[in-house]
Amino acid sequence: MSFITDDFLLQTEAARRLYHTYAKDEPIFDYHCHLPPEDVARNRRFLNLFDIWLEGDHYKWRAMRTNGVPEQYCTGDAKPYDKFMAFCRTVPAALRNPLYHWSHLELKRYFDIDLLIHEDNAQAIWDRAQAQFDEGDFEAHKILDRFKVALVGTTDDPADPLVHHEAIQLLGIGTRVIPTFRPDKAMQVDDPASFLTWCTRLAETSGQPIGTFPAFMSALRQRHDAFHAVGGRASDHGLERCYFAKCDEETAGRIYARALSGTAASPEEKEQFAFYLMREVGQWNAEKGWVMQLHLGCMRNNNTRKFANLGPDTGFDSIGDFAQARKCQQFLDSLEVAKALPKTIIYNLNPADNYLFATMIGNFQDGSLAGKIQFGSGWWFLDQKEAMEWQMNALSNNGLLSHFVGMLTDSRSFMSYCRHEYFRRVLCNLLGDDMEQGLLPNDDELVGDMVKRICYGNAKVFFEM
């Protein structure tokens, strides 16, 4: 019997009507992800299940380690098939973990394979999938087209050249692929060695000097302009919390000069410098009509030995418990006072702060655009059924769910488009249950129209695409 049925996660008749009539066939507007633009530019062809399913997926690595799998089968030099087998041995242990749902949904939607994932079925799964790889069905462009992906917003460092995005523009593919400006490394004044290396790259890419602080800011602004020229319409910032400390250009300049000379900024100076830079980027965003995305609450690279051996983004991050409210208010208010607060999405990683952010966004709505300040979808450890419901309940109770810009993959994998389906099923199940309990009108057209807009239309309008 198939595990991933047509009515997977849809527990009421109303939920089933909403999903199949209003959500299922909407295009995907994936405005934030970490897909390598190079893979799209060269139309990467994936060769096997390891290539497309396990390479770079720290969700799976984390589960495999917990299941006792040695590192060589996660990030190490084991053969692709052996890594796949190690993953298949792990999946049965992942019952009630969202990875169990995601993996079976991916296997069904990408390969039309209904088998449960475990060691006894591994060879059959590999062989049936491999036949499709051998036929050339798994090229990047074909995947984007197959899943009706209207837009992909990659995440890009300002110091990186945009040659792949420029190449993609010339391809004429049906999916619009745009860069997102992520200047986190521009704030590393507390780590002079890394900061100097990054500034040198910025100078090379921008073709501008970075010897003084005004020159540095000019180079960064030039990159912001370059992103806009190839379609960029958003910045993204991965922060423990927002920064706020009084800082003028002269003070920021002194901190910058000392960092370039090898003197690390104090925590207070880092706060000042980061706030100054974030405020400038926010103003640039407002001038161009961009969206500012704030990813808040992650405590990164907790295992220092593994970080030294494997680097970042390898599965050793967790939820943090940072004080969020006051600094977030002060940062947003500093832009609002200057009449330069851009459209903003705040993503929260600590569910204890859901109502904090769901109410914070209401402080800065100004009537110029419906839902100008957004409480973003469940992120990272919270992009699963229970936490998606938490986020939507908090938003519904304190704002207007009808203007929510919906789901994104936040993924490095071309296998992640099923996450949009997963979210849509959760959304329809939540609303359908309300309809059957009499908490919402039993009016498919009324509720279904909202479903369609959350799945696609709201994001398209919000990003002006």
Order of alpha helices (4+ residues) and beta strands (2+ residues): alpha-beta-alpha-alpha-alpha-alpha-alpha-alpha-beta-alpha-beta-alpha-alpha-beta-alpha-alpha-beta-beta-alpha-beta-alpha-beta-alpha-beta-alpha-alpha-alpha-alpha
